[in-house]
């Protein structure tokens, strides 16, 4: 399918051929008929993307500080790689569209294929022939005579409606609208339909005239006249409320609003404007200044938008979805007329002309700009890319032929470069939930094809190894499915999210033959890790080990903190540190204790582990520190030696009063390249898996028991029957 994408590096826009999305649970798949180009939002995005790195840095100093902190923590090369990876990601444009449902996902019961709907949401209601949109970002079009062109305005219409609701405008009140662009024009019609009397100002005469034709009581281009009109039509009292729908960095509109508002009136910032309020008038009139947040309650709440958890109507009457429905009903009732607002329309093939228009490449006025899509175009599930010539091993040695499920930031910045560096690995097929991400990642790393259809990758006979880098809640089902399909599995940690899933994986794996299952516990493969273990020597006595982790806070709504998707940070990350301590002492954990407390975002914990050889380990996992400080420090005492590993960039080895140090100055190496090479070599040569299933099982189980300790406050035993953990036969 065709989709409009923008380069984050250069700002260039293209109409790309990408695989269509698959329908996800709680979502609907919509064949788009029309989408609205947001002149303000998309022009601003284009202008930012077209800036050079220095200009971007000046615009976003917060990102610069993040990059500097990463340089200090992980090294210059690692930071450069992370920045480049971010800039290589294409940006999907668009957030307001309309079309016909062609498939509904699990959990959606009130919509069906064939329903005509309006769609909302950045990254969801994008400029593409097909889109997967969460249920609560979709509103059914209530009447057959509401055309798709008009319905495509529903998102911006909901923004305007929420602005009117925020102003609490009532029948008979006199309301001012500052800015008669698209948002202002819709606000005028909505206010008019609500029985309000509207006064408008816009510096462009044609827009002021259009507002007057659309029902405004009066419209002008002059501030002095706007002040006079406001007094004249309000009996000298001033406007009951003022909506600022302009887009400008100037604070002029908010201060003009204070001049025309009545005593204890309401001023609402709906558009993006400067907000340096002149206190005197706001204070003397006791004006209520408000900011209207997008399309209404539910916006920016992942539980609402992505998980479909609606707010009870008795407590939240007008959510963003219900605002969209209200807008569509106004269209059906012929209370709004969108046609005069549509100044331009373009077919998807010529969508670049729309951006030339809104960015000033074409010197002509515009207001509502639409992109239209063909009704019956083919939606091929996969997109073939030009094959990349790769060095191959001798024909007698099998090549690792990889399919990838998931193409997030970690896969792109870390795992895929490691896989690509191995000449015996062929990258065949890639699956991601976003067609744009799938296409860009596949092209960047040399995959033969890309898709959003998991079935196409799992069943592809050209693929013998699946790499799973999806969100954590998907891992268990995908691991089981791939094993049952007869393919090797490399799964990023964690392997699964609970003991039931772990048992299911063990059961399936124990009945397979000639297959390898690996989990991405990469730290034991870091160059300094075997040096550390070798220095400690064969343990003649148990080790004392301490692993300090300065994990740093994550945003409260980050998906890893979501118990359903990420499992939380203990299960999602602490498994790494349990595995590393097991690696150092060469024994599995048999008992755990843990104490912790939850900060506003994350879990902080002090964990004690006892290993089968008598070694003792502690993990201090802190999310309440400063990310600028080093993340990981491991101290090990035993056999008359001390070994200290600091952030995988410095290793200090002390014995007999002498200290030897190993340092990596420019980059941090946590073992991802060596990890993949070891796994790929096992497949090629038929050797044992680099981390035995017994180790993977015990580490994963220990992590679950740590989480249980934190819930119950009680010590947990880890009893494993070795006979039940026998790995399948080696690859022949």
Residue, then its C-alpha position, 0 to 999 in steps of 0.5 A: x500500500x502507499x503511505x506518506x512518510x517523512x525523513x526525521x533526518x532531512x525532512x524530505x517527504x515521500x509516498x512509499x510502498x509499504x506493507x499494510x498493517x495487520x489488525x491488532x486486538x482492540x483495533x479495527x482495520x480501515x481502508x482509508x478513503x480520505x485524510x486531512x492534512x493538518x497545515x499547522x501540525x504537519x508544517x511544524x513537523x516538516x520544518x523541524x525535521x528539515x533543520x540541521x543537527x545544530x538547529x535541531x539541538x537548539x530547538x530541543x535542548x532536552x534531547x541534547x542533554x539526554x545525548x550528553x548523558x548517554x555519551x558519559x554513561x555508554x561512550x561516544x560511539x554508542x551515543x552516536x549510534x543511538x542518535x543515528x538510529x533515531x534519525x533513520x526512523x521515518x515519521x508517519x504523517x497524518x492524524x485525521x481520516x475516514x474510511x471503511x472497516x475491512x476487519x475487526x480485531x479481537x475484543x471489538x464487538x460493536x463495529x463490523x466490516x463495512x461500517x463507515x468510520x472517522x479515525x483519529x490519532x497520530x501514528x494511527x489515522x495516518x496518510x495511508x491506504x489502510x490503517x489499524x486504529x484502536x477502537x476508541x479512536x474510531x467513530x461510526x459515521x451516522x448517516x450515509x449522506x455524510x461523505x468521507x471528505x467531510x468525515x475526515x475533518x472529525x479529529x479537528x472538529x473534535x478539537x474545536x468541540x472540546x474547545x467550545x466545551x472548555x469555554x462552557x459557552x451557552x445559548x445566547x452568549x457572545x463568543x469571540x474567535x481569534x484566528x479563522x484558520x481551519x480550527x477557527x472556521x469549525x469553531x465558528x460553525x459549532x458555536x453558531x449551531x450551539x446558539x451562540x453569537x460569534x465575533x471573529x478576527x483574522x488578519x487574512x480578509x478572505x478568512x474573515x469573510x468566510x467566517x461571516x458567510x459561515x454564520x459569524x455575527x461579525x468578522x474583521x481583520x483589525x484589532x481595534x474594530x474587533x474590540x469595538x464589535x465585541x463591545x457593540x454586540x455585548x451591550x458594552x459588557x464584553x465577550x462571555x468567552x474567547x476561543x484562541x484558535x490561532x497558531x503563532x508564537x506571539x502572545x498577542x492573541x491571549x492579551x487581545x482576548x483579555x481586552x475584549x472579555x467581560x468581567x470574569x469571562x473565560x479565555x481558552x487557548x485552543x491553538x498553539x500560541x504564546x502565553x505570556x499573559x499581561x497580568x493587569x487585565x486578567x487580574x482586574x477582570x478576574x478572567x479565567x484562562x484555560x488551555x483546551x487539551x486536544x480532542x477531549x478526555x482520554x487524549x494521551x491516556x494509553x489505557x483509554x486510547x490503546x487498551x479501550x478502557x472507556x470512561x463511564x458516561x455518568x462521570x465523563x460525559x464527553x470523551x474524545x470519542x464522543x466528541x468525534x461522534x458529536x461532530x459527525x452527528x452535526x454533519x448528519x444533521x446538516x448543522x455544519x457545512x464542510x464543503x466551503x472549507x475544502x480548498x485543495x484535494x490530492x490523490x495519494x500519488x500526488x500527495x507531495x504537492x499537498x506538502x509543497x502547498x502547506x510549506x510555502x512551495x506554492x504561493x496560493x492560499x489554502x485551508x482544508x487540504x485533503x488526500x484521497x485514496x483509491x477504493x479498490x487498490x491491491x493491499x499486498x501483505x509483503x513488500x519485496x526489497x532488492x536483494x543484498x549480496x552477502x558473503x556466504x559460508x561454504x555450501x556444506x555449512x548451513x547458513x542462518x536464515x533469519x526472520x525478525x518479529x519486531x523492529x523496535x529501537x533496541x532491535x535497530x540500534x543494537x541487535x540488528x547491527x550485531x546480526x548483520x556483522x555475522x557473515x554467516x547470517x542471512x536476513x530474510x524477512x522482517x515483520x513489524x506492526x507498522x508498515x513504515x517501520x518494517x519497510x525502513x528497517x528492512x531496507x536499512x539492514x538488507x532484508x529480502x522482504x518485509x511485512x506486518x503479517x506474522x504468519x508470513x514470516x513464521x511459515x516462510x520455508x526460506x527462514x530457519x531461525x526466528x528472532x523475537x524482539x516484540x513487546x514482552x507479553x507476546x514472547x511466550x506465544x511467539x516462542x511456542x509457535x515458532x518452535x512448533x513450526x520447526x525453527x530455531x528461536x532467539x528471544x530477547x529477554x524476558x522469555x515470558x511473563x509468568x510461571x504458567x507461560x514458562x511451563x508451557x514453553x518447557x513442555x513444547x521445547x522438551x518435545x522438539x528435536x534439533x532445535x535451539x532456544x536462546x534468550x538474549x542474556x548478553x552480558x555474559x558474552x561481553x569481552x570483559x565478562x570472561x576475563x572477569x570469570x577467568x581471573x576469579x578462577x575455578x571457585x575453590x570456595x563460594x563467591x560474594x557478589x554484588x551487582x548495583x544497577x542505577x536503572x533510572x526512572x521511566x515515564x509512568x506510562x511507559x509500556x514496560x511499567x504496564x503489567x500486561x505488556x511489559x511485566x514490570x521492570x523486575x521481570x523485564x530487566x532484573x533477569x539480566x543480572x540474575x543470569x550474570x551472577x549465575x554465570x560468574x559463580x557457575x551455579x543456579x540460584x536456589x533461594x531468593x529474598x527481596x525488599x523494595x518500594x515503589x517510586x511514583x514510576x518504578x520498582x526499587x529493590x534490594x535482592x539477595x540470592x543464594x546459589x547452589x554452590x553456596x555463593x551469595x549475591x545481591x542485586x541493588x536495583x534503583x530507579x530513583x537515581x540520576x541516569x547521568x551516573x554509571x548504570x551498572x557496577x559488579x563487585x566480586x570477592x573470592x579466592x583471595x581476589x577482587x574483581x570490579x566491573x564498572x559499566x562494562x567499560x572498565x574492569x579492575x582485577x586485584x590479587x596479591x596487592x596488585x591491580x590490573x585494569x582493562x578499559x574501553x574508552x570510546x564505547x560500551x560492549x555488553x556482548x551483543x555481537x559475541x552473543x549472536x555469533x555464538x548462537x549462530x555458530x551453534x546453529x551452523x556447526x550443530x553445537x550446544x546452545x550457548x546458554x543451556x535451557x537449564x540456565x535459562x529456565x532457572x534464571x527466569x524462574x528466579x526472576x518470577x520468585x523475586x517478584x513474588x518476594x516483593x509482593x509477599x515479603x516472604x523468602x522464596x525457594x527455587x526447586x528445579x528437577x534437573x531431569x525435567x530440564x534435559x535439552x532436546x538433542x543437539x542440532x545434527 
